[in-house]
Amino acid sequence: MAQLAQLSSQSSSSQEQNQDYLSINSTLRSPTDSTSQNDTRRKSISASSIQTCTTQVEVQEELGRRETNKGYKAYETKVVVQLSWWQSFKGILRPWRTKSREVTAVVVVADEHGETMDIDNCPWIPTVHVLSREKDEDGRFEEKIAKCMIDTGNLQGNLISKDFLVQHLGHSESEFMQLKESEKAGSSVSGHQVTPEGAVKLTWYHPSSIIIYRDMRFLVMENAMYDMVLCAQAIEKHKIVNPPNFGDVIHTSTSKNTDPEEKDLKAALEKAQNDCATEQHDIEIAKAKGDKPKVQRCQQRLQSKQKELKRAEKASDAYAKRKEKAEESAKSKTKQVKTEVSQQLMKITKVTVAGKDSSLKRASTFTTLQNK
């Protein structure tokens, strides 16, 4: 009896495996398949043959392609299930059945040639550093990393996320400043109302730049997509992004013609100015706290930064004088060349006129001789 029960349990498990395989096979069956279900059930496929079969997906764009609105393309593909050697051996009596039924499936792949862009690689959503209310051991304000969106279509003002401002930067709602009339209400590109709760001033900078934007005004938003948003006024005022150029030669940027020495001197001067401003800001904070040792340290650093600033200013002035002299000498050379060219033209004109006069005299003499 135990053997009969074991055999019945094995037969029931094998039937369940076959039913599972048939259910999977039925999901791949084409609606227009002419083979009946009874024919499929007559096949006895073992578990080993199921495991050894491989499935290949062949992409055929000519079967149809449609674009979705998420930056992906959906291709209709032909899925071909290759048979194992055991299945082929069992099909000797029917050699033409070397592969399973062909069905049409949809495989969604990324569009490599589309106009989509990853947020992390987008140059218009950079990562910036913002000074928070928290301080380190030296009493300096700690920096927090924020995702900043450059929105050239925003005419209302710079925006800051309330969650990022309160949770990460350590600001409280009592510090919010009152809004101006032009800042109280606005609308986004999609038509949604934009109603700020207040305004704050923040100091931030980009890690690859030497420029620090101090006390920039931001409007506090409850639901913001990004930590920070720069408006069109700030972008144009601080020249963060160049104006659009649609092939107009007049507005073409001349930054490529800038002298490398001038560029380096300008960068050094701006860095020295920012360093001095930072030290002065630290001195004011230390004085407000009454920390005299820190005030002395900051003053010493400020003196060294001021010396660097003077050296940078002298180098910039010397370069400006050299550039002015070079421009004057170039102008004088150009004027001299123009004078020489005009003199040569005058000589050529005189020779031409003299030649014409001599030819006229010869012609008149020849005419007189003919008349005689």
C-alpha positions as CSV (number, residue, x, y, z in Angstrom):
1,M,0.0,0.0,0.0
2,A,2.9,2.4,0.8
3,Q,4.4,1.7,-2.7
4,L,1.0,2.4,-4.3
5,A,0.7,5.7,-2.4
6,Q,4.2,6.7,-3.4
7,L,3.5,6.0,-7.1
8,S,0.3,7.9,-7.0
9,S,2.1,10.9,-5.4
10,Q,4.8,10.9,-8.0
11,S,2.3,10.7,-10.8
12,S,0.3,13.6,-9.4
13,S,3.5,15.7,-9.1
14,S,4.5,15.0,-12.7
15,Q,1.0,15.9,-13.8
16,E,1.3,19.3,-11.9
17,Q,4.6,19.9,-13.6
18,N,3.2,19.2,-17.0
19,Q,0.2,21.5,-16.3
20,D,2.5,24.3,-15.2
21,Y,4.6,23.9,-18.4
22,L,1.4,23.9,-20.5
23,S,0.1,27.0,-18.7
24,I,3.4,28.8,-19.5
25,N,3.3,27.5,-23.1
26,S,-0.3,28.7,-23.4
27,T,0.8,32.3,-22.5
28,L,3.2,32.3,-25.4
29,R,0.7,30.9,-27.9
30,S,-0.4,33.2,-30.7
31,P,-4.1,34.0,-31.0
32,T,-3.9,32.8,-34.6
33,D,-2.2,29.5,-33.9
34,S,-3.9,26.6,-35.7
35,T,-2.6,23.9,-33.4
36,S,-5.2,22.7,-30.9
37,Q,-4.7,22.3,-27.2
38,N,-5.2,18.6,-27.3
39,D,-2.2,18.3,-29.5
40,T,-0.2,20.1,-26.9
41,R,-1.4,18.0,-24.0
42,R,-0.4,14.8,-25.9
43,K,3.3,15.9,-25.6
44,S,5.1,14.5,-22.6
45,I,8.0,16.8,-21.9
46,S,10.3,16.0,-19.0
47,A,11.8,18.4,-16.5
48,S,15.3,18.0,-18.0
49,S,14.1,19.0,-21.5
50,I,12.5,22.1,-20.1
51,Q,15.7,23.2,-18.3
52,T,18.0,22.6,-21.3
53,C,15.9,24.7,-23.8
54,T,17.2,28.3,-24.5
55,T,15.2,31.3,-25.4
56,Q,16.5,33.9,-27.8
57,V,14.9,37.3,-28.5
58,E,15.4,38.6,-32.0
59,V,14.8,42.3,-32.5
60,Q,13.2,43.1,-35.8
61,E,12.5,46.8,-36.3
62,E,10.6,46.2,-39.5
63,L,7.8,44.5,-37.5
64,G,6.9,47.8,-36.0
65,R,8.2,50.4,-33.7
66,R,6.4,53.0,-31.6
67,E,7.8,55.7,-29.4
68,T,6.6,56.3,-25.8
69,N,6.6,59.5,-23.9
70,K,9.2,58.4,-21.4
71,G,12.3,58.4,-23.6
72,Y,12.0,54.7,-24.5
73,K,11.2,52.9,-27.7
74,A,9.0,49.8,-27.8
75,Y,10.0,47.3,-30.4
76,E,7.8,44.4,-31.5
77,T,10.1,41.4,-31.6
78,K,9.8,37.8,-32.6
79,V,10.6,35.4,-29.7
80,V,12.1,32.1,-30.9
81,V,12.4,29.1,-28.5
82,Q,15.2,26.8,-29.6
83,L,14.6,23.1,-28.9
84,S,17.1,20.8,-27.1
85,W,18.7,17.7,-28.7
86,W,16.4,15.5,-26.6
87,Q,13.3,17.3,-27.9
88,S,14.7,17.1,-31.5
89,F,15.3,13.3,-31.0
90,K,11.8,12.8,-29.9
91,G,10.6,14.7,-33.0
92,I,12.3,12.4,-35.5
93,L,9.0,11.3,-36.8
94,R,8.1,15.0,-37.4
95,P,11.5,16.6,-38.4
96,W,9.9,19.8,-39.6
97,R,9.0,20.8,-36.0
98,T,12.5,22.0,-35.1
99,K,11.3,25.1,-33.2
100,S,8.4,26.1,-31.1
101,R,5.6,28.4,-32.2
102,E,6.6,32.0,-33.1
103,V,4.8,34.7,-31.1
104,T,5.0,38.5,-31.1
105,A,6.2,40.2,-27.9
106,V,7.0,43.8,-26.9
107,V,10.4,44.5,-25.5
108,V,11.1,48.1,-24.2
109,V,14.7,49.2,-24.5
110,A,16.4,52.6,-23.9
111,D,16.5,55.0,-26.7
112,E,20.2,55.7,-27.3
113,H,19.5,58.3,-30.0
114,G,16.7,60.2,-28.3
115,E,16.7,63.6,-26.7
116,T,16.5,62.3,-23.1
117,M,19.2,63.0,-20.5
118,D,20.1,61.7,-17.1
119,I,19.5,64.1,-14.3
120,D,23.0,63.4,-12.8
121,N,24.6,64.3,-16.1
122,C,22.5,67.3,-17.0
123,P,24.5,70.5,-17.0
124,W,21.4,72.6,-16.1
125,I,20.9,70.7,-12.8
126,P,24.3,71.1,-11.1
127,T,25.3,70.2,-7.6
128,V,26.2,73.2,-5.4
129,H,27.3,73.8,-1.9
130,V,25.2,76.0,0.5
131,L,26.2,77.3,3.9
132,S,24.0,76.1,6.7
133,R,23.4,77.3,10.3
134,E,25.5,74.5,11.7
135,K,29.1,75.1,12.5
136,D,32.2,73.0,12.8
137,E,34.9,72.9,15.4
138,D,36.5,76.1,14.1
139,G,33.3,78.0,14.2
140,R,32.8,78.0,10.4
141,F,29.4,77.3,8.8
142,E,29.1,73.8,7.5
143,E,28.4,73.2,3.8
144,K,25.4,71.2,2.6
145,I,25.1,69.7,-0.9
146,A,22.1,70.7,-2.9
147,K,20.6,70.0,-6.4
148,C,20.2,73.3,-8.1
149,M,18.0,73.7,-11.2
150,I,18.9,76.6,-13.7
151,D,15.4,77.7,-14.8
152,T,15.7,80.4,-17.4
153,G,11.9,80.6,-17.7
154,N,11.4,81.5,-14.1
155,L,10.7,85.2,-13.8
156,Q,9.3,85.3,-10.2
157,G,12.6,84.7,-8.2
158,N,15.0,82.2,-6.9
159,L,13.3,79.3,-5.1
160,I,14.4,77.1,-2.2
161,S,12.7,74.0,-0.8
162,K,11.3,74.4,2.6
163,D,12.2,70.9,3.6
164,F,15.8,71.4,2.5
165,L,16.0,74.8,4.2
166,V,14.6,73.6,7.6
167,Q,15.8,70.0,7.8
168,H,19.3,70.4,6.2
169,L,20.3,74.1,6.5
170,G,18.9,74.6,10.0
171,H,16.7,77.6,9.3
172,S,13.5,78.2,11.2
173,E,10.3,79.7,10.0
174,S,10.7,82.7,12.3
175,E,13.7,83.8,10.1
176,F,11.6,84.1,7.0
177,M,11.5,87.6,5.6
178,Q,8.4,89.3,4.1
179,L,7.6,88.9,0.4
180,K,7.5,91.7,-2.1
181,E,4.4,92.4,-4.1
182,S,6.0,90.8,-7.2
183,E,7.0,87.7,-5.2
184,K,3.7,86.9,-3.5
185,A,2.1,85.0,-6.4
186,G,3.1,83.5,-9.7
187,S,2.6,80.6,-12.0
188,S,4.8,77.9,-13.4
189,V,5.2,76.9,-17.1
190,S,2.5,74.2,-16.6
191,G,0.1,76.8,-15.2
192,H,0.2,75.8,-11.5
193,Q,0.1,78.5,-8.9
194,V,3.4,79.3,-7.2
195,T,2.8,80.9,-3.7
196,P,6.0,81.3,-1.6
197,E,5.8,81.3,2.2
198,G,8.6,83.8,2.8
199,A,12.1,84.8,1.7
200,V,15.6,84.0,3.0
201,K,19.2,85.0,2.1
202,L,21.7,82.2,1.4
203,T,25.4,81.9,0.6
204,W,26.3,79.3,-2.0
205,Y,29.0,78.4,-4.6
206,H,29.8,75.8,-7.2
207,P,32.6,73.4,-6.4
208,S,34.4,74.1,-9.7
209,S,34.2,77.9,-9.4
210,I,36.0,80.5,-7.3
211,I,33.0,82.8,-7.1
212,I,30.9,82.8,-3.9
213,Y,27.4,84.2,-4.1
214,R,26.7,85.8,-0.8
215,D,23.3,86.8,0.6
216,M,21.3,85.8,-2.5
217,R,17.6,86.1,-2.0
218,F,15.5,82.9,-2.3
219,L,11.7,82.4,-2.0
220,V,10.7,79.5,0.3
221,M,8.4,76.9,-1.4
222,E,6.5,74.1,0.4
223,N,6.6,71.6,-2.5
224,A,9.6,72.1,-4.7
225,M,11.0,69.6,-7.2
226,Y,14.6,70.5,-6.4
227,D,16.5,71.9,-3.5
228,M,17.2,75.2,-5.2
229,V,16.0,76.9,-8.4
230,L,17.8,79.9,-10.0
231,C,15.6,82.4,-11.8
232,A,16.2,84.2,-15.0
233,Q,17.2,87.5,-13.3
234,A,20.0,85.9,-11.3
235,I,21.2,83.9,-14.3
236,E,21.4,87.1,-16.4
237,K,22.8,89.3,-13.6
238,H,25.6,87.0,-12.6
239,K,26.2,85.7,-16.1
240,I,25.8,82.1,-15.0
241,V,24.5,81.1,-18.5
242,N,25.2,82.9,-21.7
243,P,22.2,84.3,-23.7
244,P,21.0,82.0,-26.5
245,N,22.7,82.2,-29.8
246,F,20.7,81.2,-32.9
247,G,23.4,81.9,-35.4
248,D,23.6,85.7,-35.0
249,V,27.2,86.7,-35.5
250,I,26.8,89.9,-33.5
251,H,26.1,88.0,-30.3
252,T,28.8,85.4,-30.7
253,S,30.9,85.0,-27.6
254,T,34.5,86.3,-27.8
255,S,35.7,84.3,-24.9
256,K,37.9,82.2,-27.2
257,N,40.0,85.3,-28.0
258,T,40.7,86.0,-24.4
259,D,44.4,86.0,-23.5
260,P,45.2,83.1,-21.1
261,E,47.4,85.4,-19.0
262,E,44.5,87.8,-18.6
263,K,42.2,85.0,-17.7
264,D,44.6,83.7,-15.0
265,L,45.1,87.2,-13.6
266,K,41.4,87.8,-13.4
267,A,40.8,84.5,-11.7
268,A,43.5,85.2,-9.1
269,L,42.1,88.6,-8.4
270,E,38.6,87.3,-7.9
271,K,39.9,84.6,-5.6
272,A,41.8,87.1,-3.5
273,Q,38.7,89.3,-3.2
274,N,36.5,86.4,-2.1
275,D,39.1,85.3,0.4
276,C,39.2,88.7,2.0
277,A,35.4,88.9,2.1
278,T,35.3,85.5,3.8
279,E,37.8,86.5,6.5
280,Q,36.0,89.8,7.2
281,H,32.7,87.8,7.5
282,D,34.4,85.5,10.0
283,I,35.8,88.4,12.0
284,E,32.3,89.9,12.3
285,I,30.9,86.6,13.6
286,A,33.7,86.2,16.1
287,K,33.3,89.7,17.4
288,A,29.5,89.1,17.8
289,K,30.4,86.1,19.9
290,G,33.1,87.8,21.9
291,D,35.7,85.3,20.8
292,K,38.9,87.4,20.9
293,P,41.4,84.7,20.1
294,K,39.5,83.8,17.0
295,V,39.3,87.5,16.0
296,Q,43.1,87.7,16.2
297,R,43.5,84.6,14.1
298,C,41.1,85.8,11.5
299,Q,42.8,89.2,11.4
300,Q,46.2,87.6,10.8
301,R,44.7,85.6,8.0
302,L,43.0,88.7,6.6
303,Q,46.4,90.6,6.5
304,S,48.0,87.8,4.5
305,K,44.9,87.7,2.2
306,Q,45.1,91.5,1.7
307,K,48.8,91.2,0.7
308,E,47.8,88.6,-1.9
309,L,45.0,90.9,-3.1
310,K,47.5,93.8,-3.5
311,R,49.9,91.5,-5.5
312,A,47.0,90.4,-7.7
313,E,45.9,94.0,-8.2
314,K,49.5,95.1,-9.1
315,A,49.8,92.2,-11.6
316,S,46.5,93.1,-13.2
317,D,47.4,96.8,-13.5
318,A,50.8,95.9,-15.0
319,Y,49.1,93.6,-17.5
320,A,46.6,96.3,-18.4
321,K,49.4,98.8,-19.0
322,R,51.3,96.4,-21.2
323,K,48.1,95.6,-23.1
324,E,47.4,99.3,-23.6
325,K,50.9,100.0,-24.9
326,A,50.6,97.0,-27.3
327,E,47.3,98.3,-28.6
328,E,48.8,101.8,-29.1
329,S,51.8,100.4,-30.9
330,A,49.5,98.3,-33.1
331,K,47.4,101.3,-33.9
332,S,50.5,103.4,-34.8
333,K,51.8,100.6,-37.1
334,T,48.4,100.3,-38.7
335,K,48.4,104.1,-39.3
336,Q,51.9,104.0,-40.7
337,V,51.0,101.1,-43.1
338,K,47.9,103.0,-44.3
339,T,50.1,106.1,-44.9
340,E,52.6,104.1,-46.9
341,V,49.9,102.5,-48.9
342,S,48.3,105.8,-49.7
343,Q,51.7,107.2,-50.8
344,Q,52.2,104.3,-53.1
345,L,48.8,104.7,-54.6
346,M,49.6,108.4,-55.3
347,K,52.8,107.5,-57.1
348,I,51.0,104.9,-59.2
349,T,48.3,107.5,-60.1
350,K,50.9,110.0,-61.1
351,V,52.8,107.5,-63.3
352,T,49.5,106.5,-64.9
353,V,48.5,110.1,-65.7
354,A,52.0,110.9,-67.0
355,G,51.8,107.8,-69.3
356,K,48.4,108.9,-70.6
357,D,49.7,112.4,-71.3
358,S,52.7,111.1,-73.3
359,S,50.5,108.7,-75.3
360,L,48.1,111.6,-76.1
361,K,51.1,113.7,-77.3
362,R,52.3,110.9,-79.6
363,A,48.8,110.5,-81.0
364,S,48.5,114.2,-81.7
365,T,51.9,114.3,-83.4
366,F,51.0,111.3,-85.6
367,T,47.7,112.9,-86.6
368,T,49.5,116.2,-87.6
369,L,52.0,114.3,-89.8
370,Q,49.1,112.5,-91.6
371,N,47.4,115.8,-92.3
372,K,50.5,117.2,-93.8
